[in-house]
């Protein structure tokens, strides 16, 4: 089963290596990984999608790494997540219009065009990207690259309940 | 003369002195050279090992004998790679260690420079944490953090890799702080709700067992353990790492459990209804087949490392924290509910344990005219030293026999390689222990196979005036491996015979500046031991020529259920 973990770490050299080394050492499987700075100086966020039957031991082993500050498991129902994908679709001037229309429906952006292909950039939830791929696959996918997944916890339900509580 | 600037090397030595370091075990070399200069003017004693692995094990022996952080210092490249075994050993046995390694200059890192190795990368899997210091101004904080990490929470090895130009960089020393560890906050106090739940379970138990691991020794909790065991009236099993945490002559003591444990200890756990694990980690040598381990027991698991809880065995009552504080809290809770004298008697349980003690004792047969049994020598040494020696061991049959037949009475009197099973540990570890506790008798009990891996450190012992004593049980081979070949490979003995005549151990010992003795007959054991004890100005090596056919029992074959204990080869 896939789980999404948001791991806050110290922004220091070698931290990502320590995290990935722990995964290989302990036999855990990483499905996707994205790392980048946060709004707090000196802190980075690693978003991990992992395949694991249960997370408890994995979370504890992450916590055991000295540079790991916080480990948060993100439940699908309360998580905002996004991936970025670049996809080069085979198309000639005749089919260009259809591919462009599909891209428009999915809010994908054309970033490169050649006589035989169109390269599109799309971001969104994994489902959104998968659905887009289903629609352009028939034209022929020449090349594809996808980022790791980034995620954070949703806050909107909290504000809704506050409104419901009559605080306004 | 121009005043020398204060450099990273000076800062390193100032930091080590600030941490209270009294000795360093090490070997110099190109990249660490700058640090060895201010060492000349420092009150810190340097003990010059003959191999970096030896330096690392000495630092471990020092740490295990004292509870303080052991320090090893080596150069880059091979100096660092030779430290890998001690680092992993210290990680597995939770021994506080700080390793300082030199590194090639910052500009040369990554260029495959002379004596370059990616030390922090190599150390990633075998340390609790590691540092590459790129600015000498960081040294006071980094060294302080390294000692803090090594000695708190679950203790372990920390490596600090320092490039040569950083050691030469002008800098200043300042009072260090721990502000750089935002993610490191080990839990010390047990949760009160869990403490109460644990006591409820223990009080209502009919067949409790306290399963005690090395964490109790690390936490300095032997006194609390003894009070607690009596207060709840529960028998005590000690793991290999915990030998000495609870006195073997105590009426509640069952000895060691597991693969070569005593029948009563292993079987008590199998029949227990409540198993209280204190600083132990359900190692495979203890559990045997995990699914068949302690099948009737509810588990209370006390550990300072949360990742140990639930790793191997589900715990009904997990308690994270320091074993000493938790034992104190458990004791307070019991005594708040009733008087100490009102502990449940559990007569049936203790009668059962006694009957197992009588029906399945540890045994061996020393024929007065036959070859020496290692077990017999161990018992005679215990008798002639009143059990007051600090003993170290290598790995294999002799290690198991020491654990079985030496009656331990105090913590930190048993120093061995448990988790990693590092052959060759005994001699250097004994040197570290003796350097730390010069007034105590330190006796390494070693096998011939182990001895041949690290004996050159006796040159260190002789030249550094560290008069350890070593008994080498010479059965002419790798006894434990040979035992497995005999039992599980139809007696096909492959590459486990070393021969009994080469080397000539007493001559080898004399050549290294030690006194060399040999004993071949049982009736000469006492006089030889007395002779070894009478020498105090030099190390002593006693070659004990032992029975090559003797096997170590009880035994549970690897992966077998702990219900199936073989008391001898006929049971396999």
Interface residues (C-beta under 8 A of the other chain):
Chain A: X9 X10 X13 X14 X17 X18 X21 X25 X56 X57 X60 X61 X63 X64 X65 X66 X67 X68 X69 X70
Chain B: X120 X121 X124 X125 X128 X129 X132 X149 X181 X182 X183 X184 X305 X306 X307 X309 X310 X311
